[in-house]
């Protein structure tokens, strides 16, 4: 696409007509402008999604794919086709707010060292609380488990302004609403298509950090995320992807020796999770964890160029052990995290 606009806001869709009807009108109202285009990249939908957009929202551009390429490759293909200076990856179940993208674009324009940026993400269902998938920006703990400012495993904070203020450096920004510098995204290869979905944005952010870019979270921009629109929380497929992709993330972003040591510890920790699922009668989730480790062992052969230096455990927030914080010590995330 040839354009003089600065920003492409891309929604990836696959048979999501009901979500489009609910959230696309709001996204269009608060996005389409002389600086920004709203684009739906359709992963081969068969539910009439594209026809509805064409009939009801001609101001929204559409990219048609022949099949479902998943979250990662779908976005890669869309961004290769569009190539605006900046791109926002926006989930179809996100409700944006008036002016949501403007402070983000302004910050990215004035800070060329920033490769990725997310807004504050609150829950659409409980609007006073943060949302699980991103909250106020994410980190990885000592074992590589992801957590957020505002979310620790399944414990979600109420947003009382505790993370408001200056833009903050984080380890990862949420793929629910992720602004990226397009050429950097493309140069780094975009999202890893082998992940298919879940944690692919964390892997991308780690690669951005490794090459010297910053990843940030901003409180001056706000969106609301339904969450679990493609796979609800606790779905065995989601459990599988989260466990498998977390292992792939660690393997490909750590030097071989350190990676082996950490992955051995993770095998023990994940075994405890598997046993916990069994004791609760969640046999499908237990099987998902088992399959995740099995398939990780098969897939790691694809990653032959491992880093020589530690990319992960030197990052802010990596000194924490969130299993202890959440389940043994009962710690709350402090109002001002000293990372």
C-alpha positions in Angstrom: 0.0 0.0 0.0 1.3 3.5 -0.9 0.4 6.2 1.6 1.7 9.4 3.1 0.2 8.5 6.5 2.4 7.6 9.5 0.4 4.9 11.1 -1.3 1.6 10.2 -3.5 0.1 12.8 -4.0 -3.5 11.8 -6.6 -5.8 13.2 -6.1 -9.5 12.3 -9.4 -11.3 11.8 -10.4 -14.9 11.4 -14.1 -15.6 11.5 -14.6 -12.8 14.0 -17.7 -11.1 12.6 -19.3 -10.7 16.0 -16.3 -8.9 17.4 -15.9 -6.7 14.4 -19.5 -5.6 14.7 -18.9 -4.8 18.3 -15.5 -3.1 18.2 -14.7 -2.0 14.7 -17.0 1.0 14.6 -15.3 2.4 17.8 -11.9 1.6 16.4 -12.8 3.4 13.1 -14.2 6.4 14.9 -11.2 7.0 17.0 -8.5 5.9 14.5 -9.1 6.8 10.9 -7.6 10.3 10.3 -5.1 12.2 8.2 -2.3 10.4 10.1 -3.7 6.9 10.6 -5.4 4.1 8.6 -7.4 1.3 10.0 -6.8 -2.0 8.2 -8.3 -5.5 8.7 -6.0 -8.3 7.6 -8.4 -11.3 7.1 -7.0 -14.8 7.6 -9.3 -16.5 5.1 -12.6 -16.0 7.0 -15.8 -17.7 5.8 -18.3 -16.0 8.1 -18.9 -12.9 5.9 -16.5 -10.7 7.8 -15.1 -9.0 4.8 -18.5 -8.5 3.1 -19.8 -6.8 6.3 -16.8 -4.4 6.5 -17.1 -3.5 2.8 -20.9 -2.8 3.3 -20.7 -0.9 6.6 -17.2 0.5 6.9 -15.8 1.5 3.5 -13.2 3.7 5.3 -11.5 0.5 6.6 -9.0 -1.1 4.3 -9.0 -4.9 3.9 -6.1 -7.3 3.2 -7.4 -10.7 2.0 -5.4 -13.9 2.8 -6.2 -17.3 1.3 -6.2 -19.2 4.7 -5.6 -18.8 8.4 -1.9 -18.1 8.9 -2.2 -17.7 12.6 -1.4 -14.6 14.6 2.3 -14.4 13.9 2.5 -15.1 10.2 -0.8 -13.2 9.6 0.7 -10.1 11.0 4.0 -10.6 9.2 2.3 -10.8 5.9 0.1 -7.8 6.6 3.0 -5.6 7.7 5.1 -6.6 4.7 2.3 -5.5 2.5 1.6 -2.2 4.2 4.9 -0.8 5.5 3.7 2.4 7.1 6.5 4.0 9.2 4.6 2.8 12.4 2.2 -0.1 12.9 -0.1 -1.0 15.7 -1.0 -4.7 16.1 -4.5 -4.4 17.6 -6.6 -7.4 18.7 -10.1 -7.5 17.4 -11.5 -7.7 20.9 -10.0 -4.3 22.0 -12.1 -1.3 22.7 -10.0 1.8 22.0 -10.6 5.3 23.5 -10.7 8.8 22.0 -7.2 9.8 21.0 -5.7 6.5 22.1 -2.9 6.3 19.5 -1.9 10.0 19.4 0.4 10.1 22.5 1.9 6.8 21.4 2.8 8.0 17.9 4.1 11.3 19.3 6.4 9.4 21.8 7.7 7.1 19.1 8.4 10.0 16.8 10.4 11.8 19.5 12.2 8.7 20.8 13.8 6.9 17.8 15.5 4.5 20.1 12.1 3.0 21.1 11.2 -0.1 19.0 7.9 -1.1 20.7 5.3 0.6 22.9 2.0 -0.4 24.5 -0.7 1.7 26.2 -2.3 0.9 29.6 -4.5 -2.1 29.0 -7.5 -2.5 31.3 -10.2 -5.2 31.4 -13.3 -4.6 29.2 -15.3 -6.8 31.6 -14.1 -5.1 34.8 -13.1 -1.7 33.6 -11.5 -0.6 36.9 -9.0 -3.5 36.7 -6.0 -4.2 34.6 -6.3 -6.9 31.9 -4.3 -10.1 32.0 -2.6 -9.8 28.7 -0.3 -6.9 29.2 -1.7 -4.7 32.0 0.9 -1.8 32.4 3.8 -3.6 30.7 5.5 -7.0 31.2 8.7 -8.6 32.5 10.2 -12.1 32.7 11.2 -13.5 36.1 14.3 -15.6 37.0 12.7 -18.8 35.5 11.4 -17.0 32.4 7.8 -16.8 33.5 6.1 -13.6 32.2 4.3 -11.2 34.6 3.2 -7.6 34.4 2.9 -4.4 36.3 -0.6 -5.0 37.5 -0.8 -8.8 37.0 1.0 -11.7 38.7 -0.1 -15.1 37.3 -3.9 -15.0 37.8 -3.9 -12.1 40.4 -5.0 -8.9 38.8 -4.7 -5.4 40.3 -7.2 -2.7 40.3 -5.9 0.4 38.4 -5.6 3.1 41.0 -3.0 5.1 39.1 -0.1 3.2 40.7 1.7 2.9 37.4 0.7 6.3 35.9 3.4 8.9 35.1 6.4 8.8 32.9 6.8 6.2 30.1 8.4 3.1 31.6 11.0 0.7 30.1 9.7 -2.9 30.3 10.9 -6.3 29.0 7.8 -6.9 26.8 4.8 -5.0 25.5 1.5 -6.7 24.9 0.5 -7.9 21.5 -3.1 -7.0 22.3 -2.2 -3.4 21.4 1.4 -3.1 20.3 2.9 -0.2 18.4 6.1 -1.0 16.6 8.6 0.8 14.4 7.8 -1.0 11.1 11.3 -1.3 9.5 12.8 -2.6 12.8 10.0 -5.2 13.0 10.7 -6.3 9.4 14.5 -6.3 9.9 14.2 -8.6 12.9 12.0 -11.0 11.0 8.7 -10.0 12.7 6.8 -12.4 14.9 8.1 -16.0 14.9 5.6 -17.9 12.8 6.5 -21.2 14.6 4.9 -19.8 17.8 1.6 -19.5 15.8 0.0 -17.6 18.8 0.9 -16.6 22.3 4.2 -15.1 23.6 5.3 -14.3 20.1 5.4 -10.6 21.0 7.6 -11.3 24.1 10.1 -13.0 21.8 10.0 -10.1 19.4 10.6 -7.6 22.2 13.5 -9.7 23.5 15.1 -9.5 20.1 14.5 -5.7 20.0 16.2 -5.3 23.4 19.1 -7.5 22.2 19.8 -5.2 19.3 19.7 -2.1 21.5 16.2 -0.8 21.1 13.9 0.1 24.0 10.5 -1.5 24.8 8.1 0.8 26.7 4.7 1.1 28.4 2.7 4.3 28.4 -0.1 5.3 30.9 -1.3 8.3 28.9 -2.9 6.0 26.3 -5.7 3.6 27.4 -7.6 0.7 25.8 -9.9 -2.0 27.1 -9.3 -5.7 26.2 -11.9 -8.4 26.4 -9.2 -11.2 26.4 -9.6 -14.8 25.5 -11.6 -14.1 22.4 -9.6 -16.7 20.3 -8.9 -19.1 23.2 -10.4 -18.5 26.7 -8.1 -18.5 29.7 -7.7 -22.1 30.9 -8.4 -23.6 27.5 -6.0 -26.6 27.1 -4.9 -25.3 23.7 -4.0 -22.0 25.3 -2.2 -23.8 28.1 -0.3 -25.9 25.6 0.8 -22.8 23.5 1.8 -20.8 26.5 4.0 -23.5 28.0 5.5 -24.6 24.7 6.2 -21.1 23.5 7.6 -20.0 26.8 10.2 -22.8 26.5 11.0 -21.9 22.9 11.4 -18.2 24.0 14.0 -19.2 26.6 15.8 -21.6 24.3 16.3 -19.2 21.4 17.2 -16.2 23.6 19.8 -17.7 25.9 23.3 -19.1 25.3 23.3 -22.9 25.1 24.9 -23.7 28.4 22.8 -21.3 30.4 19.7 -22.2 28.5 20.2 -25.9 29.3 20.5 -25.1 33.0 17.4 -22.9 33.1 15.3 -25.3 31.0 16.2 -28.1 33.4 14.9 -26.1 36.3 11.8 -25.1 34.3 11.1 -28.8 33.6 11.0 -29.4 37.3 8.7 -26.3 37.9 6.4 -27.3 35.0 6.2 -30.8 36.4 4.8 -29.3 39.6 2.3 -27.4 37.5 1.3 -30.7 35.7 0.9 -32.4 39.1 -1.2 -29.5 40.3 -3.5 -29.9 37.3 -3.9 -33.6 38.0 -4.8 -33.1 41.7 -7.4 -30.6 40.6 -8.8 -33.0 38.0 -7.7 -30.9 35.1 -6.4 -33.8 33.1 -6.7 -32.0 29.7 -4.5 -29.2 31.0 -2.0 -31.7 32.5 -1.8 -33.4 29.1 -1.3 -29.9 27.5 1.8 -29.3 29.7 3.2 -32.8 28.8 2.6 -32.2 25.1 4.1 -28.7 25.3 7.4 -30.2 26.6 7.3 -33.0 24.1 6.8 -30.6 21.1 9.4 -28.2 22.4 12.0 -30.9 22.3 11.0 -31.5 18.6 11.0 -27.9 17.6 14.2 -26.6 19.2 16.2 -28.1 16.4 14.9 -25.3 14.1 16.9 -22.7 16.2 20.5 -23.2 15.4 21.9 -19.7 15.9 21.7 -19.2 19.6 23.1 -16.0 21.2 26.5 -15.9 22.8 25.4 -13.6 25.6 22.6 -13.8 28.1 19.6 -11.8 26.7 17.0 -12.5 29.4 18.2 -12.9 33.0 20.0 -9.6 32.8 16.8 -7.7 32.0 14.8 -5.6 34.6 12.5 -7.7 36.7 14.5 -10.9 36.1 15.6 -11.0 39.7 12.1 -11.9 40.9 10.8 -15.4 41.4 7.1 -15.0 40.9 6.1 -18.5 41.9 7.3 -17.6 45.4 5.9 -14.1 45.2 2.4 -15.3 44.3 1.9 -18.6 46.0 4.3 -18.9 49.0 5.0 -15.3 50.2 1.7 -13.8 49.1 3.5 -10.7 48.0 1.6 -7.9 46.3 3.3 -5.9 43.5 4.5 -2.7 45.1 3.0 0.6 44.2 6.4 1.6 42.8 8.4 -1.5 41.7 12.1 -1.1 42.3 13.3 -2.9 39.3 
